[in-house]
Amino acid sequence: MQFYKRCSRLWAAAFFLVFSCGTLSASMVLVNEGIIGERAVEKMNLLGRELRQKSGISVYAVAVKSLGGKAMAEMELDLSEMLVSPYALLMLSQEDKQVNILTSGGTEAFFDKDGVLSPYPWSGTILPLLTTKKGSDNYTAALLNGYADIVEQIADTQDIVLENAIGSANKNTINILRIVVYATLAWAVLLILYRRRKYKHASNNP
């Protein structure tokens, strides 16, 4: 009897070890067609695995060059065997110029989806970087920024402290972008006012 109990315990321990190793090594970036840089992928995997380990909520990312005529919901269905609910799935298609976040298990209640996807620099954390930042790293920066925003918002709602959070760097990037946008708008307004004043002055003094 003791022998069987010991065997049962050994099997249970082995199963737990295999399951834990599989969970910790799982990739949260499910598809990346050369769009996200390797270092960013490593950071996203690290951040996503920590959140899942501590909350049971998974945040995945998919970055493809083209959807091939499919809707994002269809691609989500194609990936269903790799998705563990509850989850949030950040998806980007480069050629289709589409970005979306799909969710399951009520995960949408744990973060501000509209805020993350907002095109305005004072709220959005993906599109402002895609439209403003130029160069080969714009997709990497935008997706890392947006992914981290989703993960950290979920962690906050669950009262979880993430050791791998990039909150400060994330906020600094957005704040710098905001300063650039606001400065550009201010300069444009001042230029318009200056030209109007100059035109008015010229009209009054022919």
N, C-alpha and C positions, 0 to 999 in steps of 0.2 A: 504493500500500500504506500509506504514511504517512497519507494522507488518511483511509482507512478506520479506521486505529487511533485517529486523533484523534476521529473521529466516535463511535467506540465508547466512548472515554473520556468524551466529552461526554454521551452518552446515559446512561452509568453514573452520572456525577456528578449529572445532572438527576434520575434516578430516586431516587438516595440523598437528594437534597435534598427532593423531594416526600414521600418516605416519612418522613423525619425530621420534617418540618413537620407532617405528619398525625399522627404519633405524639405529638409534643409538645403539639399543640393538642387532642388527643382528650379527651373528657370522661370522667372516672372515675365521676361521678354520672350514671348512665344514665337514671334516671327520678326526678323529684322533683315530686310533686303539691302544691306549696306547703307542704311539711312542714318542709323544711330551709331555714334562712335563707340569703340570697344570699352573704353574707360567708363563712359556713361552707362553702357549696358551692365557692366559689373556693379556700378553704384546702384542702379535701379533694382537689380537682382538682390543685392544685399539689403536694401531698404524694404523691398516687398516681402522678402522672406522673414525679416524681423517682425513686420506687421502681422503676417499670417501666423507666425509662431505664437505671438502674444495675444492676438484677437480672434483668430480663426477666419479673418476676412482676407481675401486675396485681391491684389490689384495687378492686373496683367497689362502688357503693352504689345501692340502689333503695329509694325511700320512696313508698309509694302509700297512698291513703286506704282502699282496699278491694281485696281479691283477686278480688272478683266470683265467689266460689264455687270458684276455682281453688286448687290447692296451689302452694306456692312453687316446687316442682320444675317445675311446668308453666310458670310464669312465666319460670323460668330457661331453659326450652326455647324459649319465645317470643323471648327475647332472645339466643339462641345466636349469631346473625350478628354481634352487637355484642361478643361476649365473646372475648377472646384468651387461650388457655390457655398456661401455668398461671395460675390465678386463684383469688381468694377473692371471694365475692359476699355483701355484707352487705345483707340485705333486711328491711324493716319494713312492716307493714300496720297502719295506725292503727286502723281500725274493728274489724279481726279480732283486734287485740291480739297480734300475732305478730311475733317477731324471730328471725331465723336467719342462719347463715352457711353458704353452700354453696361447695364447693371443687372444683377439678379439678387434674389433673397432680401430685398428691401435695402440694399446697400446705398441706394440713392439718397436715403434719409441721413446718411452720415457725412455728406460733403455737399458743397454748393456747385452742382454741375454747371448751371448757367454762369456762375461767376468764373469758374475755371475756363470755360469756353468763350467768355466774353471777348469781343474784339478790342475793347477799350483798355488802355494800359493801366488805369487805376483799379481794375478788377481782374481782368483776364491774365492768365499766366502762360498761355500757349500762343494764341494768334498774334498778340502784339510783337512777340519775338520773331514769329515767322514773317510778318509783314514789314518789320522795321529793321531787324538785324540782317545784314547781307553777308554772303560768303558761304563756304562749304559746311560750316558748323551750325548754321541756323536751325536745321532740323534737330540736331543733337541737343542744342541748348534749349529749344522750345519743348521737346518731349521730356527731357530730364526735369525741366522746371515744372511742367504740368503734372508729370507723374509724381514728383515729390510733393507737390501741392495737394494732390488727391490723398496720398498716403498719410501725410501729416495732418490733414483735416480729419480723416477717419480716426487717427490715433488720438487726437484731441477729444473727439466725442466719446471715445472709449476710456478716457483718462489713462492713456498709455504714454509712457516716456520712451522715445525711440533713441537708442544710442547712436544710430547711423543717420539721424535726421540732418538735413542740410538747410534747415529753416532760415538761418541767418544769411547764408550765401544766396539762397533763393530770393529772400526779400531784398537784399542789396541789388541783385540783378534787376528786379522789377522797379525798385526805387530809382536806379540810374536811368532806366528807360523812361520812367515818368518825368524825371527832370529834363531829359532831352526833348520829350514831346511837349511839355509845358513851355520850355524855353523857345521851341520852334513856333508854337502858337502865339506866344507873347511877341516874338519878333515879327511875325506876319501881321498881327494886329497893329503894332506900332508903325510898321512900314505903310500899311493902308492909311492910317491916320495921318502920317507925314505927307503922303502923296496927295491926300484930299486937302490938307491945309495948304500945301504948296500950290495946288491947282486953284484953290479959292483965292489965295493971295495974288496969283497971276491974273485971275479974272477981275479982281478989284483994282489992279494997277496995270492997265493995258499999255 
